[in-house]
Amino acid sequence: MDLQLKDKVALITGSSRGLGFASALALATEGCHVCICARGEAQLKKAAKKIQSVINSTTRVLTVKADLTDSDDVRTVVTQTVETFGKLDILINNVGRAGGGDLLEATDEDWNVAFDNTLYPAIRASRLAVPYMRRSGGGVIIMIASIWGRESGGRMTYNAVKAAEISLAKALAQQLAVDNIRVNSVSPGSISFPGGSWFKRQKDDPDGMKEFIRLNLPFGRFGHAKEVGDVVAFLASSRASWISGASITVDGCQSRSQI
């Protein structure tokens, strides 16, 4: 299926590895110009080289070292994307981090870090991207959320920020439909990739992870980042023209929610 993404311009936050990288690679493979950004310059350069080698082009990948908890850095990433490629059609809000324990253990700082690293970058990047999308006659915004934003499970702070991202996507979808801008969230389940938390747990506690898979993952394995990236590419394309305001689970039937 031709996703009709050739020469579209996509900005993917938190994209040097994991789900962000997989999304950037999927979009670049479909013909998009992509901007990838992250805090670590060395890993960012490695990610760019991997994408460039797959698509056989060095001119369709822009890298910007940025800390997206800093509003000025968010502006820099969006501005450089437009200055380099001339427009912005697709925004993938992937950056995120949340720590802390239960209610009595999680401090105000834990909560602030969770929102500063996840929700606020998505709000700021979307706010900056929308005027450029309006100028082009439309666009797509996708939030990388989680099944734990849709139902209970996982760390409390993580649940809260991912639920907020899903809610934000729904609200933006309703606000921006008049501008032909579609907004959705993607809610992955447990995905294992090099450097990720599940990957580390598999190495540190293989027996415990086998039991986790047996109890929670009906297909008998963790999901792969590519499986999320492929869904992101589809949702970003005109083939998904009537999908907006949705939260799409990519979890191998891990979640229990019926909606």
C-alpha positions in Angstrom: 0.0 0.0 0.0 1.3 3.4 -1.0 0.9 5.6 2.1 1.3 8.8 -0.1 3.8 10.3 2.3 6.5 11.2 -0.2 8.0 14.6 0.5 6.0 15.2 3.6 7.9 16.7 6.5 7.8 15.0 9.9 9.2 16.0 13.2 9.6 13.2 15.7 10.6 14.1 19.3 12.7 11.8 21.5 13.7 9.9 18.4 17.3 8.7 18.8 16.1 5.2 19.9 13.0 3.1 20.7 9.6 4.1 19.6 10.6 7.5 18.4 13.4 6.1 16.2 11.1 3.4 14.8 8.5 6.0 13.9 11.1 8.2 12.2 12.5 5.2 10.3 9.0 4.2 9.2 8.2 7.7 8.0 11.5 8.2 6.2 11.1 4.8 4.5 7.8 6.0 3.2 9.5 9.1 1.6 9.2 11.7 4.4 11.8 14.3 5.2 12.4 13.8 9.0 13.8 15.8 11.8 14.9 13.6 14.7 15.9 15.2 18.1 17.2 14.1 21.5 19.4 15.2 24.3 22.3 12.8 23.5 24.3 13.9 20.5 26.2 10.7 20.0 23.2 8.5 19.9 21.4 11.0 17.7 24.1 10.8 15.1 24.0 7.0 15.2 20.3 7.1 14.7 20.6 9.5 11.7 23.2 7.2 10.1 20.9 4.2 10.4 18.0 6.0 8.8 20.3 7.5 6.1 21.6 4.0 5.2 18.1 2.6 4.9 16.8 5.3 2.7 20.1 5.9 0.9 19.9 9.7 1.4 21.8 12.2 3.7 19.6 15.2 2.8 16.2 13.9 4.1 17.3 13.5 7.7 17.9 16.5 10.0 19.2 16.1 13.5 18.8 18.6 16.3 20.3 18.2 19.8 17.6 19.4 22.2 16.3 19.1 25.7 12.5 19.3 25.1 11.8 20.2 28.7 13.2 23.6 27.7 10.6 25.6 25.8 13.3 27.4 23.9 14.7 24.1 22.7 11.2 23.1 21.5 11.0 26.2 19.5 14.5 25.6 18.0 13.6 22.1 16.9 10.4 23.3 15.2 12.0 26.3 13.6 15.0 24.4 12.3 12.7 21.8 10.8 10.8 24.4 8.9 13.9 26.3 7.9 15.5 23.2 6.5 12.6 21.5 4.8 10.2 24.5 4.1 7.2 23.2 6.0 5.9 20.9 8.7 3.2 18.3 7.9 3.6 15.7 10.7 4.4 16.0 14.4 5.0 12.9 16.5 5.1 13.7 20.2 7.1 10.8 21.7 9.4 12.3 24.3 8.5 11.3 27.9 9.8 10.2 31.3 8.1 9.5 34.6 9.5 8.2 37.9 8.5 8.0 41.5 6.5 5.4 43.5 3.1 5.3 45.1 1.2 8.3 46.5 3.1 8.6 49.7 6.5 8.0 48.1 6.2 10.2 45.0 7.3 13.7 45.7 6.2 17.0 44.1 9.5 16.9 42.2 8.6 13.4 40.8 5.3 14.8 39.6 6.9 17.9 38.1 9.5 15.8 36.3 6.8 13.6 34.8 4.8 16.4 33.4 7.8 18.5 32.4 9.2 15.6 30.4 6.0 14.3 28.8 3.0 16.5 28.7 4.4 20.0 28.4 6.8 19.2 25.5 3.8 17.8 23.6 1.7 20.9 24.3 4.5 23.3 23.3 5.5 21.4 20.2 1.9 21.1 19.0 1.2 24.8 19.7 4.2 25.7 17.6 3.5 23.2 14.8 -0.2 24.1 14.2 0.4 27.5 12.5 2.7 25.9 10.0 0.2 23.1 9.3 -2.6 25.6 8.8 -0.4 27.4 6.3 -0.1 24.1 4.4 -3.8 23.4 4.5 -3.6 20.6 7.0 -1.4 18.2 9.0 -1.2 15.4 11.5 -0.2 15.3 15.2 0.3 12.0 17.0 0.9 11.4 20.7 2.8 8.3 21.7 0.9 7.4 24.8 0.5 4.0 26.5 -2.2 1.4 27.3 -1.5 2.6 30.9 -3.0 5.9 30.0 -6.3 4.1 29.1 -6.6 1.8 32.1 -4.9 1.1 35.4 -1.4 -0.4 35.6 2.2 0.8 35.5 3.7 3.6 37.6 1.2 6.2 39.0 3.0 9.2 37.5 3.3 7.5 34.2 -0.4 6.6 34.1 -1.3 10.2 34.8 0.8 11.8 32.1 -0.1 9.2 29.5 -3.8 9.6 30.3 -3.3 13.4 29.9 -1.7 12.9 26.5 -4.6 10.8 25.3 -7.0 13.5 26.6 -5.0 16.2 24.9 -5.1 14.4 21.6 -8.8 14.1 21.8 -9.3 17.7 22.6 -6.9 18.9 19.9 -8.6 16.6 17.3 -11.9 18.3 18.0 -10.4 21.8 17.9 -8.3 21.4 14.8 -10.6 19.4 12.5 -11.7 22.7 11.0 -8.1 23.2 9.9 -7.9 19.7 8.4 -5.4 18.7 11.1 -5.9 15.2 12.4 -4.8 14.3 15.9 -4.6 10.8 17.4 -2.7 8.9 20.1 -1.0 5.6 19.8 -1.1 3.5 23.0 1.6 0.8 22.9 1.8 -2.1 25.4 5.0 -3.6 26.6 7.6 -3.1 23.9 11.1 -4.4 24.1 14.0 -2.6 22.3 17.7 -2.2 23.0 18.3 0.2 25.8 14.6 0.2 26.9 13.3 -0.8 30.3 11.8 -4.1 29.2 15.0 -5.0 27.3 17.0 -4.4 30.5 14.6 -6.4 32.6 14.8 -9.3 30.2 18.6 -9.4 30.7 18.5 -8.8 34.5 15.6 -11.2 35.3 15.0 -13.6 32.4 12.9 -16.0 34.5 10.7 -13.2 35.9 10.2 -11.8 32.4 9.2 -15.3 31.1 6.5 -15.4 33.8 5.4 -11.8 33.0 5.0 -12.8 29.3 3.0 -15.9 30.3 0.6 -13.9 32.4 0.3 -10.7 30.4 1.2 -11.2 26.7 -1.2 -13.6 24.9 1.1 -13.8 21.8 4.0 -15.1 24.0 6.4 -12.2 23.3 7.1 -8.5 23.8 6.1 -6.1 21.1 8.7 -4.7 18.7 9.3 -1.0 18.2 8.8 -1.4 14.4 5.3 -2.6 15.0 4.5 0.7 16.7 6.4 2.7 14.0 4.4 1.1 11.2 1.1 2.2 12.9 2.4 5.7 13.3 3.3 5.9 9.6 -0.2 4.7 8.6 -1.9 7.2 10.9 0.2 10.0 9.5 -0.8 9.1 6.0 -3.9 10.1 3.9 -4.9 6.4 4.1 -6.1 7.2 7.6 -8.0 10.3 6.5 -11.1 9.5 8.6 -9.2 8.6 11.8 -9.0 11.5 14.3 -9.5 11.7 18.0 -8.7 8.0 18.4 -6.4 6.2 20.7 -5.0 3.2 18.8 -3.7 0.3 21.0 -0.6 -1.6 19.7 -0.3 -4.2 22.4 -0.8 -7.7 21.2 -4.1 -7.9 23.2 -2.2 -7.1 26.4 -4.7 -4.5 27.7 -8.1 -5.5 29.2 -10.1 -2.4 28.2 -13.0 -3.0 25.8 -12.7 0.4 24.3 
